[in-house]
Amino acid sequence: MPQTQVKLYKKDLDQRALDNFLGTNIISIDCEMMGLNVARDRLCLVQISDRDRNVALVQIEKNQRSAVNLKKLLEQEGIIKLFHYARTDLAWLKYWLDIRVSNVFCTKIASKLARTYTDKHGLKDLCKEILGKELNKNQQGSDWGIEELSADQKQYAAYDVIHLFEIYDKLKSMLERENKMLLARSCVEFTHTLAELDSLGYVGVLEH
């Protein structure tokens, strides 16, 4: 297994990093925010990894409203974008950076469709069952808006994306075995609509 390489970028990917990610067919993505209200709590960090564990941590500055290279990468149709609970990340990326991510796969949706024998679908749960690894979530509630991220924050941010590939491979295999892949893709497509509703402040629109 290749060693994890983590590089920090300010505001956007540079051209070299963009070209490297554009040269692959699948990447994993996660975002860190100041809170869980998309109109109030700004986007602070976007993490991206390839299968070789090359991780880019892109710090988004306060009041920043665009990232040209990130947009080019995340809107590239030919690259699969792996998320865990894509709904949240899609909403923040669209609201704060005007990025509509294409070709999305959500491991949380996949887990809920494939792993009906359990109600544990968090990333930590998937890492434990599928990878046999304990994922440390101690930094989940930390301040991501600070100028200089700590070593623990960088490690946490990287681990949240590097494990998604093995999880994706396992869940994809399970979905195909159970003839649920088409249903999973339909659910993920609708996630864009849910993210848009979240961005506009609609809560419970689909509830009774």
C-alpha positions as CSV (number, residue, x, y, z in Angstrom):
1,M,0.0,0.0,0.0
2,P,1.4,3.4,-1.0
3,Q,2.4,5.9,1.8
4,T,0.0,8.8,2.3
5,Q,1.2,12.1,0.9
6,V,-0.6,15.2,2.2
7,K,-0.2,18.7,0.8
8,L,-1.9,21.8,1.9
9,Y,-3.1,24.5,-0.6
10,K,-4.5,27.9,0.1
11,K,-7.7,28.9,-1.7
12,D,-7.4,26.5,-4.6
13,L,-5.5,23.6,-6.2
14,D,-2.5,24.7,-8.2
15,Q,-2.2,23.6,-11.8
16,R,0.0,20.7,-11.1
17,A,-2.3,19.2,-8.5
18,L,-5.3,19.8,-10.9
19,D,-3.5,18.0,-13.7
20,N,-2.6,15.1,-11.5
21,F,-6.2,14.6,-10.3
22,L,-7.6,15.0,-13.9
23,G,-5.4,12.1,-14.9
24,T,-7.4,9.6,-12.8
25,N,-10.9,8.2,-13.1
26,I,-11.9,8.4,-9.5
27,I,-11.3,10.7,-6.5
28,S,-12.6,10.9,-3.0
29,I,-13.8,14.1,-1.4
30,D,-14.8,15.5,2.0
31,C,-15.5,19.0,3.4
32,E,-15.1,20.6,6.8
33,M,-17.3,23.5,7.8
34,M,-17.8,25.9,10.7
35,G,-21.1,24.2,11.5
36,L,-24.2,22.6,10.0
37,N,-26.2,25.6,8.7
38,V,-25.2,26.1,5.1
39,A,-26.1,29.8,4.9
40,R,-24.4,30.7,8.2
41,D,-21.5,28.3,8.6
42,R,-18.8,28.8,6.0
43,L,-16.9,26.1,4.1
44,C,-13.4,25.9,5.5
45,L,-11.6,22.9,3.9
46,V,-12.0,20.6,0.9
47,Q,-10.1,17.3,1.1
48,I,-9.3,15.3,-2.1
49,S,-7.5,12.0,-2.5
50,D,-6.7,9.6,-5.4
51,R,-6.3,5.9,-5.0
52,D,-2.5,6.3,-4.5
53,R,-3.2,8.3,-1.3
54,N,-2.1,11.6,-2.7
55,V,-4.2,14.0,-0.6
56,A,-4.8,17.6,-1.2
57,L,-6.2,19.8,1.6
58,V,-7.6,23.0,0.2
59,Q,-8.2,25.7,2.8
60,I,-11.0,28.0,1.8
61,E,-10.6,31.6,3.1
62,K,-13.3,33.6,4.8
63,N,-15.5,35.4,2.2
64,Q,-14.0,33.3,-0.6
65,R,-16.7,32.6,-3.2
66,S,-14.8,30.7,-6.0
67,A,-12.1,28.2,-6.7
68,V,-11.5,27.9,-10.4
69,N,-9.4,24.7,-10.4
70,L,-11.5,23.0,-7.8
71,K,-14.6,23.8,-10.0
72,K,-12.8,22.3,-13.1
73,L,-12.0,19.1,-11.3
74,L,-15.3,18.5,-9.4
75,E,-17.5,19.3,-12.4
76,Q,-15.4,17.0,-14.7
77,E,-17.9,14.3,-15.9
78,G,-15.3,11.6,-16.6
79,I,-14.2,11.3,-12.9
80,I,-16.2,9.5,-10.2
81,K,-16.4,11.6,-7.0
82,L,-16.7,9.6,-3.8
83,F,-18.3,11.1,-0.8
84,H,-19.6,9.8,2.5
85,Y,-23.0,11.5,3.0
86,A,-22.7,13.5,-0.2
87,R,-25.8,15.6,0.6
88,T,-24.0,17.9,3.0
89,D,-20.8,18.4,1.0
90,L,-22.7,19.0,-2.2
91,A,-24.8,21.7,-0.6
92,W,-21.8,23.6,0.8
93,L,-19.8,23.3,-2.4
94,K,-22.7,24.7,-4.4
95,Y,-23.6,27.5,-1.9
96,W,-20.1,28.7,-1.1
97,L,-18.1,28.0,-4.3
98,D,-20.8,27.6,-7.0
99,I,-19.6,24.1,-7.8
100,R,-22.2,21.5,-8.9
101,V,-20.3,18.3,-8.5
102,S,-20.8,15.7,-11.3
103,N,-20.6,11.9,-11.4
104,V,-21.2,11.4,-7.6
105,F,-21.1,8.2,-5.6
106,C,-22.2,8.3,-1.9
107,T,-21.0,5.5,0.3
108,K,-23.6,6.3,3.0
109,I,-26.5,5.8,0.6
110,A,-24.7,2.7,-0.8
111,S,-24.3,1.3,2.7
112,K,-27.9,1.8,3.6
113,L,-29.0,0.0,0.5
114,A,-26.5,-2.8,0.7
115,R,-26.0,-3.4,4.4
116,T,-29.6,-3.8,5.5
117,Y,-28.5,-6.2,8.2
118,T,-27.3,-3.2,10.4
119,D,-28.3,0.4,11.3
120,K,-24.7,1.5,11.5
121,H,-23.7,3.4,8.4
122,G,-21.3,6.0,9.6
123,L,-17.8,6.2,8.1
124,K,-16.3,5.0,11.4
125,D,-18.6,1.9,11.3
126,L,-17.7,1.2,7.6
127,C,-14.0,1.4,8.3
128,K,-14.3,-1.0,11.2
129,E,-16.4,-3.6,9.4
130,I,-14.9,-3.4,5.9
131,L,-11.3,-2.4,6.6
132,G,-10.9,-3.7,10.1
133,K,-9.6,-0.2,11.1
134,E,-10.6,2.1,14.0
135,L,-11.1,5.6,12.6
136,N,-10.3,8.4,15.1
137,K,-13.0,11.1,15.0
138,N,-11.6,13.2,17.8
139,Q,-11.0,16.2,15.5
140,Q,-14.5,16.2,14.0
141,G,-15.8,19.0,16.2
142,S,-12.6,21.2,16.1
143,D,-12.3,24.7,14.7
144,W,-11.7,24.4,11.0
145,G,-11.7,28.1,10.4
146,I,-8.2,28.7,12.0
147,E,-5.4,29.9,9.7
148,E,-2.9,27.2,10.6
149,L,-4.3,23.6,10.9
150,S,-2.8,21.4,13.5
151,A,-1.1,18.1,12.6
152,D,-4.0,16.2,14.1
153,Q,-6.5,18.1,12.0
154,K,-4.5,17.4,8.8
155,Q,-4.3,13.7,9.7
156,Y,-8.0,13.5,10.5
157,A,-8.9,15.3,7.2
158,A,-6.7,12.9,5.2
159,Y,-8.0,9.8,6.8
160,D,-11.6,10.8,6.0
161,V,-10.8,10.5,2.2
162,I,-8.1,7.8,1.8
163,H,-10.3,5.0,3.1
164,L,-13.3,5.7,0.8
165,F,-11.8,3.7,-2.1
166,E,-11.8,0.3,-0.4
167,I,-15.2,1.1,1.1
168,Y,-16.5,2.0,-2.4
169,D,-15.1,-1.2,-3.9
170,K,-16.8,-3.4,-1.3
171,L,-20.2,-1.6,-1.4
172,K,-20.2,-1.5,-5.2
173,S,-19.7,-5.3,-5.2
174,M,-22.5,-5.8,-2.7
175,L,-24.9,-3.5,-4.7
176,E,-24.1,-5.4,-7.9
177,R,-24.6,-8.7,-6.2
178,E,-28.0,-7.7,-4.9
179,N,-29.1,-5.9,-8.1
180,K,-29.3,-2.5,-6.3
181,M,-26.7,-0.5,-8.2
182,L,-29.3,1.3,-10.4
183,L,-31.3,2.2,-7.3
184,A,-28.2,3.5,-5.7
185,R,-27.4,5.7,-8.7
186,S,-31.0,7.1,-8.8
187,C,-30.7,8.0,-5.1
188,V,-27.4,9.7,-5.6
189,E,-28.8,11.8,-8.5
190,F,-31.7,12.9,-6.3
191,T,-29.2,14.0,-3.7
192,H,-28.4,17.1,-5.8
193,T,-32.1,18.1,-5.3
194,L,-31.9,17.5,-1.6
195,A,-28.7,19.6,-1.4
196,E,-30.4,22.4,-3.3
197,L,-33.4,22.3,-0.9
198,D,-30.9,22.5,2.0
199,S,-29.2,25.5,0.5
200,L,-32.5,27.3,0.1
201,G,-33.5,26.6,3.7
202,Y,-36.3,24.2,3.0
203,V,-36.6,21.7,5.9
204,G,-38.9,18.7,5.8
205,V,-40.3,19.4,2.4
206,L,-40.6,15.7,1.6
207,E,-42.0,14.8,5.0
208,H,-45.7,14.0,5.5
